[in-house]
């Protein structure tokens, strides 16, 4: 995301296909409305210290690493993360060089 970080989302949208632009225009308000309550709950949880306390409590358990690894595996094995892994593997920079293919 370096280009987005450098140039902003407006630059990204201006450089997308018109199909992607149309989709962003048609769906952004629905996604904003759907996620707003989740972000408000998250911000409240951070502001009240609930998130910090959960980390402190979880990380203080003797078996925290095993439990953490199990939770991370569930996330890693989710359909969304597996799709991302597959897409990243198809990027040109992740393909073998031609010399490697000839060998």
C-alpha positions in Angstrom: 0.0 0.0 0.0 2.9 2.4 -0.4 1.3 4.2 -3.3 -1.9 4.8 -1.4 0.1 5.9 1.7 2.0 8.3 -0.5 -0.8 9.6 -2.7 -4.0 9.0 -0.8 -7.2 7.1 -1.5 -8.5 9.7 -3.9 -5.5 9.1 -6.1 -6.1 5.3 -5.9 -9.8 5.7 -7.0 -8.8 8.0 -9.8 -6.4 5.3 -11.1 -8.8 2.4 -10.8 -11.0 1.1 -13.6 -14.4 2.7 -14.1 -15.9 -0.6 -12.9 -14.0 -0.3 -9.6 -14.9 3.4 -9.3 -18.6 2.6 -9.9 -18.5 -0.1 -7.2 -16.8 2.2 -4.7 -19.5 4.9 -5.4 -22.3 2.4 -5.1 -21.1 0.7 -1.9 -19.1 3.0 0.3 -22.0 4.4 2.3 -23.4 0.9 2.9 -20.0 -0.3 4.2 -19.6 2.9 6.3 -23.0 2.4 7.8 -22.5 -1.3 8.5 -19.0 -0.8 10.1 -19.6 2.4 12.0 -21.2 0.7 15.1 -18.3 -1.8 15.2 -15.7 1.0 15.1 -17.6 3.0 17.8 -17.6 -0.1 20.1 -13.9 -0.6 19.4 -13.0 3.0 20.1 -15.0 2.9 23.4 -13.3 -0.3 24.4 -9.9 1.3 23.8 -10.8 4.6 25.5 -12.0 2.8 28.7 -8.9 0.6 28.9 -10.9 -2.6 28.3 -8.7 -3.6 25.4 -5.5 -3.1 27.3 -6.9 -5.0 30.3 -7.9 -7.9 28.0 -4.3 -8.1 26.7 -2.8 -7.9 30.2 -5.1 -10.6 31.5 -4.7 -12.9 28.5 -0.9 -12.5 28.4 -0.6 -13.2 32.1 -2.0 -16.7 31.8 0.6 -19.5 31.9 -0.8 -21.1 28.7 -1.3 -17.7 26.9 1.0 -18.7 24.0 -0.9 -21.9 23.2 -4.2 -20.2 23.3 -2.9 -17.3 21.2 -1.5 -19.7 18.6 -4.9 -21.5 18.4 -6.7 -18.2 17.9 -4.2 -17.1 15.3 -4.5 -20.4 13.5 -8.3 -19.9 13.3 -7.8 -16.5 11.7 -5.0 -17.7 9.4 -7.2 -20.6 8.2 -10.2 -18.4 7.5 -11.5 -18.2 4.0 -10.6 -14.5 3.7 -7.0 -15.0 4.7 -6.6 -18.1 2.6 -7.9 -16.1 -0.4 -5.4 -13.3 0.3 -2.5 -15.9 0.5 -3.5 -17.3 -2.9 -3.7 -13.8 -4.5 -0.3 -12.8 -3.1 1.2 -16.0 -4.5 0.0 -15.0 -8.0 1.7 -11.6 -8.0 4.4 -11.3 -10.6 7.1 -10.7 -8.0 6.3 -14.0 -6.4 6.6 -16.0 -9.7 9.8 -17.9 -10.5 12.2 -16.2 -12.8 12.4 -17.5 -16.4 15.8 -19.0 -15.7 14.4 -21.0 -12.9 11.7 -22.3 -15.2 14.2 -23.4 -17.9 16.3 -25.4 -15.4 
